[in-house]
């Protein structure tokens, strides 16, 4: 995250990709920065998903915004970038902040992002 922030000058959000039955990718994590989408980003405080204790923000990132998904490979020798659009907020029984991202090619995302 520090490397990408230094390259872009922007705040980042780290999330876990979940690929299901739809052509969209669910990105989820139990923590998220509100400043990622500027002032006025709605959120709710909920318990941490896995442990059921503590507090995790469920941040509502704006729909119809561009989101860039990035994976940096081992030893920082490769990077994959995928630009998509936030299409909806999800409410799957997983991490608290969740967005569904529509990518131009789910196949390209799977082929290039999930290799070790």
C-alpha positions as CSV (number, residue, x, y, z in Angstrom):
1,X,0.0,0.0,0.0
2,X,2.9,2.4,0.8
3,X,4.4,1.7,-2.7
4,X,1.1,2.4,-4.5
5,X,0.4,5.5,-2.4
6,X,3.8,6.9,-3.2
7,X,3.2,6.2,-7.0
8,X,-0.3,7.6,-7.1
9,X,-0.4,10.2,-4.3
10,X,-3.9,8.8,-3.4
11,X,-5.3,7.0,-0.4
12,X,-5.8,3.3,-1.0
13,X,-8.1,0.5,0.2
14,X,-6.9,-3.1,0.5
15,X,-9.6,-5.7,-0.1
16,X,-10.1,-9.3,-0.8
17,X,-11.4,-10.3,-4.2
18,X,-14.3,-12.8,-4.2
19,X,-15.4,-14.2,-7.6
20,X,-18.8,-15.9,-7.6
21,X,-21.5,-16.7,-10.1
22,X,-21.8,-13.1,-11.6
23,X,-19.4,-11.4,-13.9
24,X,-18.6,-8.9,-11.3
25,X,-15.8,-9.1,-8.6
26,X,-16.8,-8.5,-5.0
27,X,-14.1,-6.7,-3.1
28,X,-14.4,-6.9,0.7
29,X,-12.5,-6.0,3.8
30,X,-13.3,-5.3,7.4
31,X,-11.6,-1.9,7.4
32,X,-11.7,0.9,4.9
33,X,-10.7,4.6,4.8
34,X,-13.5,7.2,4.6
35,X,-11.2,9.7,2.9
36,X,-11.0,7.4,-0.1
37,X,-14.2,8.9,-1.5
38,X,-13.9,12.3,0.0
39,X,-16.2,14.0,2.5
40,X,-19.7,12.7,2.9
41,X,-18.9,9.0,2.4
42,X,-21.6,7.1,4.4
43,X,-20.5,4.4,6.9
44,X,-21.9,2.4,9.8
45,X,-20.0,0.9,12.7
46,X,-20.5,-2.9,13.0
47,X,-18.7,-5.7,14.8
48,X,-15.7,-7.4,13.2
49,X,-17.0,-10.2,10.9
50,X,-14.7,-13.1,11.8
51,X,-14.5,-12.5,15.5
52,X,-17.8,-10.8,16.3
53,X,-16.1,-8.4,18.6
54,X,-14.6,-4.9,18.2
55,X,-15.7,-2.4,15.6
56,X,-15.3,-2.4,11.8
57,X,-16.6,0.4,9.5
58,X,-18.9,-0.6,6.7
59,X,-18.0,2.2,4.3
60,X,-20.4,2.9,1.4
61,X,-18.2,3.9,-1.6
62,X,-20.0,5.8,-4.3
63,X,-21.6,3.7,-7.0
64,X,-20.7,4.5,-10.6
65,X,-17.1,5.5,-9.6
66,X,-14.0,4.0,-11.2
67,X,-12.0,1.6,-9.1
68,X,-8.5,0.4,-10.0
69,X,-7.7,-3.1,-8.8
70,X,-4.0,-3.8,-8.4
71,X,-1.9,-6.8,-7.4
72,X,1.8,-6.6,-6.8
73,X,3.5,-10.0,-7.3
74,X,6.1,-11.6,-5.1
75,X,9.4,-9.7,-4.7
76,X,7.7,-6.7,-6.4
77,X,8.7,-8.1,-9.8
78,X,5.3,-7.8,-11.5
79,X,2.1,-5.8,-11.2
80,X,-1.4,-6.3,-12.7
81,X,-3.9,-3.4,-13.0
82,X,-7.6,-3.7,-13.8
83,X,-9.9,-0.7,-14.0
84,X,-13.6,-1.3,-13.4
85,X,-16.7,0.5,-12.1
86,X,-18.4,0.2,-8.7
87,X,-21.8,-1.1,-9.6
88,X,-23.4,-1.9,-6.2
89,X,-22.8,-2.4,-2.6
90,X,-23.0,-6.0,-1.4
91,X,-24.3,-7.5,1.8
92,X,-22.7,-10.9,1.7
93,X,-21.9,-12.6,5.1
94,X,-18.2,-11.5,4.9
95,X,-16.1,-8.5,5.7
96,X,-18.0,-5.3,6.4
97,X,-17.0,-2.9,3.5
98,X,-18.1,-4.5,0.3
99,X,-18.4,-3.3,-3.3
100,X,-19.1,-5.2,-6.5
101,X,-16.8,-4.0,-9.4
102,X,-17.6,-4.6,-13.0
103,X,-14.5,-5.2,-15.1
104,X,-14.2,-5.1,-18.9
105,X,-13.0,-8.7,-18.8
106,X,-13.4,-11.1,-15.8
107,X,-11.3,-13.7,-17.7
108,X,-8.4,-11.3,-18.0
109,X,-8.6,-10.4,-14.3
110,X,-8.6,-14.1,-13.3
111,X,-5.8,-15.0,-15.7
112,X,-3.5,-12.2,-14.7
113,X,-4.3,-11.5,-11.0
114,X,-4.4,-14.9,-9.4
115,X,-1.0,-16.2,-10.5
116,X,1.6,-16.6,-7.8
